[in-house]
Amino acid sequence: MFPAQFLDLRTLLTSNVASMLICFVVMAAVWRSNRGRVPATSYWLRSLGIQFVSFQLFLLRGTIPDALSIVVAAWLVTTGLMQLLAGLALFLDRPLSLKHDYVLQTIFVILHAYFTYADPSLFWRCINYSAVLTWFSLECVWLVLRTPAERRLGAQFLGGVMIAYALLFAGRIIYYVSNPPGPDFFHASAYDLVMYLGIQVLAVSLTFSFVLMVNRRLHHDLSMDIEKRRQAEEGMVLNISRLARAELASKTGNWELHLDTRTITSSPGAVKIYGLSASRFDYEAIKTIPLPEYRPALDAAIDNLIQKGLPYNVEFRIKTADTGELKDIHSIAEFNPAQRTVFGIIRDITEEKRVECELERLAQIDPLTSVLTRRHFMTLTSRELANATRYGSKLSVLMLDIDYFKQVNDTYGHQTGDTVLQRLGEIFHSVLREVDIVGRFGGEEFAVVLPQTPLLQSFEVAERLRRTVECCEIPREHGLPVKITVSIGITELDDASDNIDTLLARADKALYDAKHQGRNQVCAYEIHSDLQALDKSPDQESFAR
């Protein structure tokens, strides 16, 4: 009876209304600042608002219809708890269905109305009210317990508050079973006074738990944001490091020119390609690195990019600043008019150029004899024949074949045969002029074009070749050296209508005659009078058709 000496239920309900109002205002401030990051605050704000309205209806019992102060007030209390439960599930990211709660609330309201109008009973209303609130309180506790500890984020305190709620209402049921209340709601028992005083304390504790959970969530999200940012920064540093290594491995780099300040930022790859330190990589320095003959084209390309939007795609050579090494560079760039910057990529293609030249050389030069391949020979010869035809100059063609070359291969082996071909290639280079064109047509068959050379002089050149080969000895690892001879057929450009195929066919026919007449000799397809005046040595003979 001690509390009843100092407190009455109206005073406690008035105090509860005031406390609920304060809690609602505090929660409204929290909701306003955090509703975007913590959507559950919207549910909790509604819960406290509904509780505030329900306690006002309780306080006005006797002055307003019972439908409002008893039935509607009880419905509002359960609705507020369901809002709390929904917000808690959202906060804990736990799936929750309220269908059974709506069914329970419907039954609760029907029973409450029955014991208000059909069979008025404060006892059964209190039992009904306390049982349902105990259920909702324990449902909140169960939701917290089902959530892993690392995801509760301060919800343990709210679980403790809801346990206290459940104990208060369960204790009320037990108390009323042994001490049924009278018909006057405001003539409260000592337990009722203690319960409503506890509800007031728990309402404040509940609001505090909401604030605590919001703070924990913000702290957790902030920690996650910081961790993600740290990981992003580490990833960025790692990517930059990987990019730098990739640039260095692929001999590429990038640069960015700021037109207004004429400053350049560069990657480690660009710094290494140009041979400059990062501190010296500026606009004036890189202008001096390309070889002077490329500077006008580079300036024109950058101007066309900026002023006309034309693609910047150039190849040039540089002399590195540190070692003076010559490098071939390929560069592409794009212009950003809004920022007035030019971003470019450079690539060291020195090795590619070397390989390209080597492949081109291999496509043009026979690797065994170092004379031209047939295809390149025909290209150069067609060009030379066109010049001779246009300017009326002389031109002769030789067809040369090694005598009995198959016997050399069969007798001494293909390695010796290759040595013979290599030696013949050396003889071509030593006897012929630089302007003369030599090509390998088959295994042991060669063609020679002698620009600015009439038939008489070409005969002399052919004889010099034949004698040089005849006198040559090809050494072997074991045994005597190998000696070979060659047969040569010659012809000259005689008519403007002659083409390379015609000349080669005539020279090949002369070669056939040389073979037919005994080999190791020179035969001409056509002999002029000055050729007939030559004194012939015993080993020389020419045949005309």
Secondary structure as a PSIPRED ss2 file (coil, helix, strand):
# PSIPRED VFORMAT (PSIPRED V4.0)

   1 M C   1.000  0.000  0.000
   2 F H   0.000  1.000  0.000
   3 P H   0.000  1.000  0.000
   4 A H   0.000  1.000  0.000
   5 Q H   0.000  1.000  0.000
   6 F H   0.000  1.000  0.000
   7 L C   1.000  0.000  0.000
   8 D C   1.000  0.000  0.000
   9 L H   0.000  1.000  0.000
  10 R H   0.000  1.000  0.000
  11 T H   0.000  1.000  0.000
  12 L H   0.000  1.000  0.000
  13 L H   0.000  1.000  0.000
  14 T H   0.000  1.000  0.000
  15 S H   0.000  1.000  0.000
  16 N H   0.000  1.000  0.000
  17 V H   0.000  1.000  0.000
  18 A H   0.000  1.000  0.000
  19 S H   0.000  1.000  0.000
  20 M H   0.000  1.000  0.000
  21 L H   0.000  1.000  0.000
  22 I H   0.000  1.000  0.000
  23 C H   0.000  1.000  0.000
  24 F H   0.000  1.000  0.000
  25 V H   0.000  1.000  0.000
  26 V H   0.000  1.000  0.000
  27 M H   0.000  1.000  0.000
  28 A H   0.000  1.000  0.000
  29 A H   0.000  1.000  0.000
  30 V H   0.000  1.000  0.000
  31 W H   0.000  1.000  0.000
  32 R H   0.000  1.000  0.000
  33 S H   0.000  1.000  0.000
  34 N H   0.000  1.000  0.000
  35 R C   1.000  0.000  0.000
  36 G C   1.000  0.000  0.000
  37 R C   1.000  0.000  0.000
  38 V C   1.000  0.000  0.000
  39 P C   1.000  0.000  0.000
  40 A H   0.000  1.000  0.000
  41 T H   0.000  1.000  0.000
  42 S H   0.000  1.000  0.000
  43 Y H   0.000  1.000  0.000
  44 W H   0.000  1.000  0.000
  45 L H   0.000  1.000  0.000
  46 R H   0.000  1.000  0.000
  47 S H   0.000  1.000  0.000
  48 L H   0.000  1.000  0.000
  49 G H   0.000  1.000  0.000
  50 I H   0.000  1.000  0.000
  51 Q H   0.000  1.000  0.000
  52 F H   0.000  1.000  0.000
  53 V H   0.000  1.000  0.000
  54 S H   0.000  1.000  0.000
  55 F H   0.000  1.000  0.000
  56 Q H   0.000  1.000  0.000
  57 L H   0.000  1.000  0.000
  58 F H   0.000  1.000  0.000
  59 L H   0.000  1.000  0.000
  60 L C   1.000  0.000  0.000
  61 R E   0.000  0.000  1.000
  62 G C   1.000  0.000  0.000
  63 T C   1.000  0.000  0.000
  64 I E   0.000  0.000  1.000
  65 P C   1.000  0.000  0.000
  66 D H   0.000  1.000  0.000
  67 A H   0.000  1.000  0.000
  68 L H   0.000  1.000  0.000
  69 S H   0.000  1.000  0.000
  70 I H   0.000  1.000  0.000
  71 V H   0.000  1.000  0.000
  72 V H   0.000  1.000  0.000
  73 A H   0.000  1.000  0.000
  74 A H   0.000  1.000  0.000
  75 W H   0.000  1.000  0.000
  76 L H   0.000  1.000  0.000
  77 V H   0.000  1.000  0.000
  78 T H   0.000  1.000  0.000
  79 T H   0.000  1.000  0.000
  80 G H   0.000  1.000  0.000
  81 L H   0.000  1.000  0.000
  82 M H   0.000  1.000  0.000
  83 Q H   0.000  1.000  0.000
  84 L H   0.000  1.000  0.000
  85 L H   0.000  1.000  0.000
  86 A H   0.000  1.000  0.000
  87 G H   0.000  1.000  0.000
  88 L H   0.000  1.000  0.000
  89 A H   0.000  1.000  0.000
  90 L H   0.000  1.000  0.000
  91 F H   0.000  1.000  0.000
  92 L H   0.000  1.000  0.000
  93 D C   1.000  0.000  0.000
  94 R C   1.000  0.000  0.000
  95 P C   1.000  0.000  0.000
  96 L C   1.000  0.000  0.000
  97 S C   1.000  0.000  0.000
  98 L C   1.000  0.000  0.000
  99 K H   0.000  1.000  0.000
 100 H H   0.000  1.000  0.000
 101 D H   0.000  1.000  0.000
 102 Y H   0.000  1.000  0.000
 103 V H   0.000  1.000  0.000
 104 L H   0.000  1.000  0.000
 105 Q H   0.000  1.000  0.000
 106 T H   0.000  1.000  0.000
 107 I H   0.000  1.000  0.000
 108 F H   0.000  1.000  0.000
 109 V H   0.000  1.000  0.000
 110 I H   0.000  1.000  0.000
 111 L H   0.000  1.000  0.000
 112 H H   0.000  1.000  0.000
 113 A H   0.000  1.000  0.000
 114 Y H   0.000  1.000  0.000
 115 F H   0.000  1.000  0.000
 116 T H   0.000  1.000  0.000
 117 Y H   0.000  1.000  0.000
 118 A H   0.000  1.000  0.000
 119 D C   1.000  0.000  0.000
 120 P C   1.000  0.000  0.000
 121 S C   1.000  0.000  0.000
 122 L H   0.000  1.000  0.000
 123 F H   0.000  1.000  0.000
 124 W H   0.000  1.000  0.000
 125 R H   0.000  1.000  0.000
 126 C H   0.000  1.000  0.000
 127 I H   0.000  1.000  0.000
 128 N H   0.000  1.000  0.000
 129 Y H   0.000  1.000  0.000
 130 S H   0.000  1.000  0.000
 131 A H   0.000  1.000  0.000
 132 V H   0.000  1.000  0.000
 133 L H   0.000  1.000  0.000
 134 T H   0.000  1.000  0.000
 135 W H   0.000  1.000  0.000
 136 F H   0.000  1.000  0.000
 137 S H   0.000  1.000  0.000
 138 L H   0.000  1.000  0.000
 139 E H   0.000  1.000  0.000
 140 C H   0.000  1.000  0.000
 141 V H   0.000  1.000  0.000
 142 W H   0.000  1.000  0.000
 143 L H   0.000  1.000  0.000
 144 V H   0.000  1.000  0.000
 145 L H   0.000  1.000  0.000
 146 R H   0.000  1.000  0.000
 147 T C   1.000  0.000  0.000
 148 P C   1.000  0.000  0.000
 149 A H   0.000  1.000  0.000
 150 E H   0.000  1.000  0.000
 151 R H   0.000  1.000  0.000
 152 R C   1.000  0.000  0.000
 153 L C   1.000  0.000  0.000
 154 G C   1.000  0.000  0.000
 155 A H   0.000  1.000  0.000
 156 Q H   0.000  1.000  0.000
 157 F H   0.000  1.000  0.000
 158 L H   0.000  1.000  0.000
 159 G H   0.000  1.000  0.000
 160 G H   0.000  1.000  0.000
 161 V H   0.000  1.000  0.000
 162 M H   0.000  1.000  0.000
 163 I H   0.000  1.000  0.000
 164 A H   0.000  1.000  0.000
 165 Y H   0.000  1.000  0.000
 166 A H   0.000  1.000  0.000
 167 L H   0.000  1.000  0.000
 168 L H   0.000  1.000  0.000
 169 F H   0.000  1.000  0.000
 170 A H   0.000  1.000  0.000
 171 G H   0.000  1.000  0.000
 172 R H   0.000  1.000  0.000
 173 I H   0.000  1.000  0.000
 174 I H   0.000  1.000  0.000
 175 Y H   0.000  1.000  0.000
 176 Y H   0.000  1.000  0.000
 177 V H   0.000  1.000  0.000
 178 S H   0.000  1.000  0.000
 179 N C   1.000  0.000  0.000
 180 P C   1.000  0.000  0.000
 181 P C   1.000  0.000  0.000
 182 G C   1.000  0.000  0.000
 183 P C   1.000  0.000  0.000
 184 D C   1.000  0.000  0.000
 185 F C   1.000  0.000  0.000
 186 F C   1.000  0.000  0.000
 187 H C   1.000  0.000  0.000
 188 A C   1.000  0.000  0.000
 189 S C   1.000  0.000  0.000
 190 A H   0.000  1.000  0.000
 191 Y H   0.000  1.000  0.000
 192 D H   0.000  1.000  0.000
 193 L H   0.000  1.000  0.000
 194 V H   0.000  1.000  0.000
 195 M H   0.000  1.000  0.000
 196 Y H   0.000  1.000  0.000
 197 L H   0.000  1.000  0.000
 198 G H   0.000  1.000  0.000
 199 I H   0.000  1.000  0.000
 200 Q H   0.000  1.000  0.000
 201 V H   0.000  1.000  0.000
 202 L H   0.000  1.000  0.000
 203 A H   0.000  1.000  0.000
 204 V H   0.000  1.000  0.000
 205 S H   0.000  1.000  0.000
 206 L H   0.000  1.000  0.000
 207 T H   0.000  1.000  0.000
 208 F H   0.000  1.000  0.000
 209 S H   0.000  1.000  0.000
 210 F H   0.000  1.000  0.000
 211 V H   0.000  1.000  0.000
 212 L H   0.000  1.000  0.000
 213 M H   0.000  1.000  0.000
 214 V H   0.000  1.000  0.000
 215 N H   0.000  1.000  0.000
 216 R H   0.000  1.000  0.000
 217 R H   0.000  1.000  0.000
 218 L H   0.000  1.000  0.000
 219 H H   0.000  1.000  0.000
 220 H H   0.000  1.000  0.000
 221 D H   0.000  1.000  0.000
 222 L H   0.000  1.000  0.000
 223 S H   0.000  1.000  0.000
 224 M H   0.000  1.000  0.000
 225 D H   0.000  1.000  0.000
 226 I H   0.000  1.000  0.000
 227 E H   0.000  1.000  0.000
 228 K H   0.000  1.000  0.000
 229 R H   0.000  1.000  0.000
 230 R H   0.000  1.000  0.000
 231 Q H   0.000  1.000  0.000
 232 A H   0.000  1.000  0.000
 233 E H   0.000  1.000  0.000
 234 E H   0.000  1.000  0.000
 235 G H   0.000  1.000  0.000
 236 M H   0.000  1.000  0.000
 237 V H   0.000  1.000  0.000
 238 L H   0.000  1.000  0.000
 239 N H   0.000  1.000  0.000
 240 I H   0.000  1.000  0.000
 241 S H   0.000  1.000  0.000
 242 R H   0.000  1.000  0.000
 243 L H   0.000  1.000  0.000
 244 A H   0.000  1.000  0.000
 245 R H   0.000  1.000  0.000
 246 A H   0.000  1.000  0.000
 247 E H   0.000  1.000  0.000
 248 L H   0.000  1.000  0.000
 249 A H   0.000  1.000  0.000
 250 S H   0.000  1.000  0.000
 251 K C   1.000  0.000  0.000
 252 T E   0.000  0.000  1.000
 253 G E   0.000  0.000  1.000
 254 N E   0.000  0.000  1.000
 255 W E   0.000  0.000  1.000
 256 E E   0.000  0.000  1.000
 257 L E   0.000  0.000  1.000
 258 H E   0.000  0.000  1.000
 259 L C   1.000  0.000  0.000
 260 D C   1.000  0.000  0.000
 261 T C   1.000  0.000  0.000
 262 R C   1.000  0.000  0.000
 263 T E   0.000  0.000  1.000
 264 I E   0.000  0.000  1.000
 265 T E   0.000  0.000  1.000
 266 S E   0.000  0.000  1.000
 267 S C   1.000  0.000  0.000
 268 P H   0.000  1.000  0.000
 269 G H   0.000  1.000  0.000
 270 A H   0.000  1.000  0.000
 271 V H   0.000  1.000  0.000
 272 K H   0.000  1.000  0.000
 273 I H   0.000  1.000  0.000
 274 Y H   0.000  1.000  0.000
 275 G C   1.000  0.000  0.000
 276 L C   1.000  0.000  0.000
 277 S C   1.000  0.000  0.000
 278 A H   0.000  1.000  0.000
 279 S H   0.000  1.000  0.000
 280 R H   0.000  1.000  0.000
 281 F C   1.000  0.000  0.000
 282 D C   1.000  0.000  0.000
 283 Y H   0.000  1.000  0.000
 284 E H   0.000  1.000  0.000
 285 A H   0.000  1.000  0.000
 286 I H   0.000  1.000  0.000
 287 K H   0.000  1.000  0.000
 288 T H   0.000  1.000  0.000
 289 I C   1.000  0.000  0.000
 290 P E   0.000  0.000  1.000
 291 L C   1.000  0.000  0.000
 292 P H   0.000  1.000  0.000
 293 E H   0.000  1.000  0.000
 294 Y H   0.000  1.000  0.000
 295 R H   0.000  1.000  0.000
 296 P H   0.000  1.000  0.000
 297 A H   0.000  1.000  0.000
 298 L H   0.000  1.000  0.000
 299 D H   0.000  1.000  0.000
 300 A H   0.000  1.000  0.000
 301 A H   0.000  1.000  0.000
 302 I H   0.000  1.000  0.000
 303 D H   0.000  1.000  0.000
 304 N H   0.000  1.000  0.000
 305 L H   0.000  1.000  0.000
 306 I H   0.000  1.000  0.000
 307 Q H   0.000  1.000  0.000
 308 K H   0.000  1.000  0.000
 309 G C   1.000  0.000  0.000
 310 L C   1.000  0.000  0.000
 311 P C   1.000  0.000  0.000
 312 Y E   0.000  0.000  1.000
 313 N E   0.000  0.000  1.000
 314 V E   0.000  0.000  1.000
 315 E E   0.000  0.000  1.000
 316 F E   0.000  0.000  1.000
 317 R E   0.000  0.000  1.000
 318 I E   0.000  0.000  1.000
 319 K E   0.000  0.000  1.000
 320 T C   1.000  0.000  0.000
 321 A C   1.000  0.000  0.000
 322 D C   1.000  0.000  0.000
 323 T C   1.000  0.000  0.000
 324 G C   1.000  0.000  0.000
 325 E C   1.000  0.000  0.000
 326 L E   0.000  0.000  1.000
 327 K E   0.000  0.000  1.000
 328 D E   0.000  0.000  1.000
 329 I E   0.000  0.000  1.000
 330 H E   0.000  0.000  1.000
 331 S E   0.000  0.000  1.000
 332 I E   0.000  0.000  1.000
 333 A E   0.000  0.000  1.000
 334 E E   0.000  0.000  1.000
 335 F E   0.000  0.000  1.000
 336 N E   0.000  0.000  1.000
 337 P C   1.000  0.000  0.000
 338 A C   1.000  0.000  0.000
 339 Q C   1.000  0.000  0.000
 340 R C   1.000  0.000  0.000
 341 T E   0.000  0.000  1.000
 342 V E   0.000  0.000  1.000
 343 F E   0.000  0.000  1.000
 344 G E   0.000  0.000  1.000
 345 I E   0.000  0.000  1.000
 346 I E   0.000  0.000  1.000
 347 R E   0.000  0.000  1.000
 348 D E   0.000  0.000  1.000
 349 I C   1.000  0.000  0.000
 350 T H   0.000  1.000  0.000
 351 E H   0.000  1.000  0.000
 352 E H   0.000  1.000  0.000
 353 K H   0.000  1.000  0.000
 354 R H   0.000  1.000  0.000
 355 V H   0.000  1.000  0.000
 356 E H   0.000  1.000  0.000
 357 C H   0.000  1.000  0.000
 358 E H   0.000  1.000  0.000
 359 L H   0.000  1.000  0.000
 360 E H   0.000  1.000  0.000
 361 R H   0.000  1.000  0.000
 362 L H   0.000  1.000  0.000
 363 A H   0.000  1.000  0.000
 364 Q H   0.000  1.000  0.000
 365 I E   0.000  0.000  1.000
 366 D C   1.000  0.000  0.000
 367 P C   1.000  0.000  0.000
 368 L C   1.000  0.000  0.000
 369 T C   1.000  0.000  0.000
 370 S C   1.000  0.000  0.000
 371 V C   1.000  0.000  0.000
 372 L E   0.000  0.000  1.000
 373 T C   1.000  0.000  0.000
 374 R H   0.000  1.000  0.000
 375 R H   0.000  1.000  0.000
 376 H H   0.000  1.000  0.000
 377 F H   0.000  1.000  0.000
 378 M H   0.000  1.000  0.000
 379 T H   0.000  1.000  0.000
 380 L H   0.000  1.000  0.000
 381 T H   0.000  1.000  0.000
 382 S H   0.000  1.000  0.000
 383 R H   0.000  1.000  0.000
 384 E H   0.000  1.000  0.000
 385 L H   0.000  1.000  0.000
 386 A H   0.000  1.000  0.000
 387 N H   0.000  1.000  0.000
 388 A H   0.000  1.000  0.000
 389 T H   0.000  1.000  0.000
 390 R H   0.000  1.000  0.000
 391 Y H   0.000  1.000  0.000
 392 G C   1.000  0.000  0.000
 393 S C   1.000  0.000  0.000
 394 K C   1.000  0.000  0.000
 395 L E   0.000  0.000  1.000
 396 S E   0.000  0.000  1.000
 397 V E   0.000  0.000  1.000
 398 L E   0.000  0.000  1.000
 399 M E   0.000  0.000  1.000
 400 L E   0.000  0.000  1.000
 401 D E   0.000  0.000  1.000
 402 I E   0.000  0.000  1.000
 403 D C   1.000  0.000  0.000
 404 Y C   1.000  0.000  0.000
 405 F H   0.000  1.000  0.000
 406 K H   0.000  1.000  0.000
 407 Q H   0.000  1.000  0.000
 408 V H   0.000  1.000  0.000
 409 N H   0.000  1.000  0.000
 410 D H   0.000  1.000  0.000
 411 T H   0.000  1.000  0.000
 412 Y H   0.000  1.000  0.000
 413 G C   1.000  0.000  0.000
 414 H H   0.000  1.000  0.000
 415 Q H   0.000  1.000  0.000
 416 T H   0.000  1.000  0.000
 417 G H   0.000  1.000  0.000
 418 D H   0.000  1.000  0.000
 419 T H   0.000  1.000  0.000
 420 V H   0.000  1.000  0.000
 421 L H   0.000  1.000  0.000
 422 Q H   0.000  1.000  0.000
 423 R H   0.000  1.000  0.000
 424 L H   0.000  1.000  0.000
 425 G H   0.000  1.000  0.000
 426 E H   0.000  1.000  0.000
 427 I H   0.000  1.000  0.000
 428 F H   0.000  1.000  0.000
 429 H H   0.000  1.000  0.000
 430 S H   0.000  1.000  0.000
 431 V H   0.000  1.000  0.000
 432 L C   1.000  0.000  0.000
 433 R C   1.000  0.000  0.000
 434 E C   1.000  0.000  0.000
 435 V C   1.000  0.000  0.000
 436 D C   1.000  0.000  0.000
 437 I E   0.000  0.000  1.000
 438 V E   0.000  0.000  1.000
 439 G E   0.000  0.000  1.000
 440 R E   0.000  0.000  1.000
 441 F C   1.000  0.000  0.000
 442 G C   1.000  0.000  0.000
 443 G C   1.000  0.000  0.000
 444 E C   1.000  0.000  0.000
 445 E E   0.000  0.000  1.000
 446 F E   0.000  0.000  1.000
 447 A E   0.000  0.000  1.000
 448 V E   0.000  0.000  1.000
 449 V E   0.000  0.000  1.000
 450 L E   0.000  0.000  1.000
 451 P E   0.000  0.000  1.000
 452 Q C   1.000  0.000  0.000
 453 T C   1.000  0.000  0.000
 454 P C   1.000  0.000  0.000
 455 L H   0.000  1.000  0.000
 456 L H   0.000  1.000  0.000
 457 Q H   0.000  1.000  0.000
 458 S H   0.000  1.000  0.000
 459 F H   0.000  1.000  0.000
 460 E H   0.000  1.000  0.000
 461 V H   0.000  1.000  0.000
 462 A H   0.000  1.000  0.000
 463 E H   0.000  1.000  0.000
 464 R H   0.000  1.000  0.000
 465 L H   0.000  1.000  0.000
 466 R H   0.000  1.000  0.000
 467 R H   0.000  1.000  0.000
 468 T H   0.000  1.000  0.000
 469 V H   0.000  1.000  0.000
 470 E H   0.000  1.000  0.000
 471 C H   0.000  1.000  0.000
 472 C C   1.000  0.000  0.000
 473 E E   0.000  0.000  1.000
 474 I E   0.000  0.000  1.000
 475 P C   1.000  0.000  0.000
 476 R C   1.000  0.000  0.000
 477 E C   1.000  0.000  0.000
 478 H C   1.000  0.000  0.000
 479 G C   1.000  0.000  0.000
 480 L C   1.000  0.000  0.000
 481 P C   1.000  0.000  0.000
 482 V E   0.000  0.000  1.000
 483 K E   0.000  0.000  1.000
 484 I C   1.000  0.000  0.000
 485 T C   1.000  0.000  0.000
 486 V E   0.000  0.000  1.000
 487 S E   0.000  0.000  1.000
 488 I E   0.000  0.000  1.000
 489 G E   0.000  0.000  1.000
 490 I E   0.000  0.000  1.000
 491 T E   0.000  0.000  1.000
 492 E E   0.000  0.000  1.000
 493 L C   1.000  0.000  0.000
 494 D C   1.000  0.000  0.000
 495 D C   1.000  0.000  0.000
 496 A C   1.000  0.000  0.000
 497 S C   1.000  0.000  0.000
 498 D C   1.000  0.000  0.000
 499 N C   1.000  0.000  0.000
 500 I H   0.000  1.000  0.000
 501 D H   0.000  1.000  0.000
 502 T H   0.000  1.000  0.000
 503 L H   0.000  1.000  0.000
 504 L H   0.000  1.000  0.000
 505 A H   0.000  1.000  0.000
 506 R H   0.000  1.000  0.000
 507 A H   0.000  1.000  0.000
 508 D H   0.000  1.000  0.000
 509 K H   0.000  1.000  0.000
 510 A H   0.000  1.000  0.000
 511 L H   0.000  1.000  0.000
 512 Y H   0.000  1.000  0.000
 513 D H   0.000  1.000  0.000
 514 A H   0.000  1.000  0.000
 515 K H   0.000  1.000  0.000
 516 H H   0.000  1.000  0.000
 517 Q C   1.000  0.000  0.000
 518 G C   1.000  0.000  0.000
 519 R C   1.000  0.000  0.000
 520 N C   1.000  0.000  0.000
 521 Q C   1.000  0.000  0.000
 522 V E   0.000  0.000  1.000
 523 C E   0.000  0.000  1.000
 524 A E   0.000  0.000  1.000
 525 Y C   1.000  0.000  0.000
 526 E C   1.000  0.000  0.000
 527 I C   1.000  0.000  0.000
 528 H C   1.000  0.000  0.000
 529 S H   0.000  1.000  0.000
 530 D H   0.000  1.000  0.000
 531 L H   0.000  1.000  0.000
 532 Q H   0.000  1.000  0.000
 533 A C   1.000  0.000  0.000
 534 L C   1.000  0.000  0.000
 535 D C   1.000  0.000  0.000
 536 K C   1.000  0.000  0.000
 537 S C   1.000  0.000  0.000
 538 P C   1.000  0.000  0.000
 539 D C   1.000  0.000  0.000
 540 Q C   1.000  0.000  0.000
 541 E C   1.000  0.000  0.000
 542 S C   1.000  0.000  0.000
 543 F C   1.000  0.000  0.000
 544 A C   1.000  0.000  0.000
 545 R C   1.000  0.000  0.000
